[in-house]
Amino acid sequence: MPRYTYRRLTKLPTTVEDLRRHTVLNLPGMLAGLRFEHTVMQAGAVVPISVEDTGVLIFTLAGRGVMLLDGDRIEVAANDLVHIPAGVPYGFQTLGGADWSYVVLQAPVE
């Protein structure tokens, strides 16, 4: 049984108005220590295998990539969400000839 979670999200907001309705207010201190990062990997780019001390969420915005998770090979594309718990080895690379755009959310270190 894999120690990670992979989901394809199919019902995401697609218009500016829908996005406004899905915005969550972040009060000061609510998400203290949370790391948010938007990354665009160029075609052919590779991120070597690493292990994090905290959980990581990776949401693909556009493009395609291959994630190596705990020895498994997972292909991801737009609207795919992957949860990688602390201690699970992972790495990734772009797939195809286009850039891969994704967002990383990482839990704070406790």
C-alpha positions in Angstrom: 0.0 0.0 0.0 1.6 3.3 -1.0 2.4 5.8 1.7 1.4 8.8 -0.5 -2.0 10.0 -1.8 -2.7 10.9 -5.5 -6.0 12.5 -6.6 -7.3 14.1 -9.8 -9.5 17.0 -9.0 -12.2 17.5 -11.6 -14.4 20.2 -10.2 -12.2 23.3 -9.8 -13.3 26.9 -10.1 -12.7 28.1 -13.6 -13.9 31.7 -13.7 -12.7 34.7 -11.7 -16.1 34.8 -10.0 -15.9 31.2 -9.0 -12.4 31.7 -7.7 -13.6 34.6 -5.5 -16.2 32.4 -4.0 -13.6 29.8 -3.1 -11.1 32.2 -1.5 -10.5 31.5 2.2 -9.6 34.2 4.6 -6.2 33.7 6.2 -6.1 35.4 9.5 -2.6 36.3 10.9 -1.1 33.3 12.5 -3.6 30.9 11.0 -1.1 29.2 8.9 2.1 30.1 10.7 5.1 28.3 9.2 3.3 27.0 6.1 5.5 27.2 3.0 3.8 28.0 -0.3 5.8 27.9 -3.5 4.8 28.2 -7.2 7.3 26.5 -9.5 7.6 26.3 -13.3 10.0 23.5 -14.3 11.3 23.8 -17.8 11.0 20.9 -20.2 13.7 18.3 -19.4 14.2 19.5 -15.8 14.8 17.0 -13.0 14.5 17.3 -9.2 16.6 14.5 -7.5 15.2 12.2 -4.9 14.9 13.8 -1.4 13.0 13.2 1.8 11.2 15.9 3.8 10.7 16.2 7.6 7.1 17.4 7.1 4.3 16.6 4.7 4.1 18.1 1.3 1.1 18.8 -1.1 1.9 19.2 -4.8 -0.9 20.5 -7.1 -0.3 20.6 -10.8 -1.6 23.7 -12.6 -0.4 23.0 -16.1 1.9 20.7 -18.1 2.8 17.2 -17.2 5.4 15.6 -14.9 6.6 12.3 -13.5 6.8 11.9 -9.8 8.9 9.1 -8.2 7.2 8.4 -4.9 8.5 5.7 -2.5 9.7 3.7 -5.5 6.5 4.2 -7.6 6.4 6.2 -10.9 3.3 8.4 -11.1 2.4 10.6 -14.1 0.7 13.9 -13.2 -1.1 16.5 -15.2 -3.3 19.6 -14.6 -5.6 19.3 -11.6 -3.7 16.4 -10.0 -3.0 16.6 -6.3 -0.3 14.5 -4.6 0.2 14.3 -0.8 3.6 13.2 0.3 3.8 12.4 4.0 7.0 13.1 6.0 9.7 10.6 5.4 8.6 9.4 2.0 11.4 9.6 -0.6 10.3 11.6 -3.8 11.7 13.3 -6.9 10.3 14.4 -10.2 10.9 15.6 -13.7 8.9 17.2 -16.5 7.2 15.0 -19.0 6.9 15.9 -22.7 8.2 19.0 -24.4 6.4 21.6 -22.3 7.0 23.3 -18.9 5.4 21.9 -15.8 3.7 24.4 -13.5 2.8 23.3 -10.0 2.2 24.7 -6.5 3.9 23.2 -3.4 2.4 23.5 0.1 4.6 22.3 2.9 3.4 21.9 6.5 5.4 23.7 9.2 8.1 21.9 11.1 6.7 21.0 14.5 
